[in-house]
Amino acid sequence: MLQSISSKLEKGRKLILIHGNADPDALGSAYAIAKAFPEADIVAPGGLDRISKIITEKLGIEVGEGADPSAYDLVVVVDTSSPDQLEKLSQVPPGSVIIDHHARSEKWNGCVYYCDESKRSCAEIVLELARTAGKVLDRNTSLVLLTGMVTDSGHFRYATNELLMAFAELMKEHGLEIDEVFALTDMEQDISEKIAQLKGGQRLKFDRIGKYIVAVSHGSSFESSVSKSLLSLGADVAFVGSQREDRFRVSARARQEMVRMGLHLGRMLENIGFETSNDGGGHPGAAGLIGEGDVEAMLNMCMRRTMDFFRKIRDSEPNRN
């Protein structure tokens, strides 16, 4: 299928869309496609996250915030689990190309949809795509792809053999040093992010079954960062939500031990999204939920589902008293 997609990308002018608050994996994947298959414009309707903004500034990558899809021959969407993550550009034309690595979604009907859930990063898929098409990526493009692999694997904490091999091969091709990659991804937290994490700790609620703990908290920004900080405080699974008028956002994180036991946050939040007419999805250990409604109710649903998962673990443990 990658060969068929590469043939489509060879023709015409392309619009490459990435999800709101786009991370380095989304940015790197879009940039690599734009460089390998010109001409193309990259648009992030919901903006970029802090690290992605710094990468664009350092490497001179142009990313727009709006576009008219009808002005292009082909629309390409990368690293985006659902059309709802594209904000106002969620109505992608039929025949658009979707390249993703999150849990598969039924919302991309009518599109050319390539999804490989086994990949830790979308950057790995795009690298395969470029190699399938016989494209040689330049040094900066390779560097941005590497930042996507680093960040989406939790700085290699959740890396697979395939990711590490692809990473090493790309470094070797261009004589890249690993400190060059980390120089783009290891940014000191600004004061607002630190305060958000501290407030998240102040507002958290938790519950437990046996030795397993789930924590939920509220915030107004940096939900992903706060949810990761709750894991460092001792939670096994964490959900952090924010409310902006009638809309909410929930970020979820889980320890890899929970994933190995069978937890899949992406599918959990996808199911909650379906039941509440909202949009959820993601990876087994990192996922999100957005839409309209009360964030407190959504967090309660997330906690109940997680507690149900903990009970299954407890009941399956041998020699349970």
Number of C-alpha atoms within 10 A of each C-alpha: 10 17 14 12 18 19 12 15 24 14 13 13 17 23 23 25 32 29 26 20 18 24 22 31 28 29 32 31 31 32 26 23 27 19 17 24 21 14 15 22 21 24 25 24 23 19 21 23 15 16 18 25 18 17 19 18 11 10 13 9 16 11 21 13 14 15 16 8 18 11 11 15 14 22 24 24 26 27 27 23 30 24 20 19 22 23 14 11 19 14 11 20 15 13 15 19 23 23 26 27 23 26 22 20 18 9 12 18 10 13 16 17 19 17 20 16 16 12 20 26 28 28 36 23 22 23 22 15 22 21 16 14 19 11 14 14 20 13 15 15 20 24 24 28 30 32 29 26 28 26 20 23 19 11 15 14 11 14 17 13 8 13 21 15 11 17 21 15 12 19 18 11 13 14 10 17 12 13 10 12 20 15 11 19 22 13 11 8 11 9 9 11 16 16 14 19 23 15 16 26 20 11 13 16 14 13 15 15 14 10 8 18 18 24 26 27 24 25 22 15 18 20 25 20 19 30 30 22 19 26 19 11 10 14 23 20 29 31 31 30 29 22 19 12 9 10 13 20 25 28 27 30 27 24 20 17 11 19 15 11 11 12 20 20 29 24 20 21 27 24 16 19 19 11 10 13 12 18 24 29 27 28 22 24 20 25 25 26 24 22 20 16 18 17 23 17 10 22 24 13 15 24 21 14 16 23 19 13 17 22 16 11 16 15 12 10 10 7 6 7 5
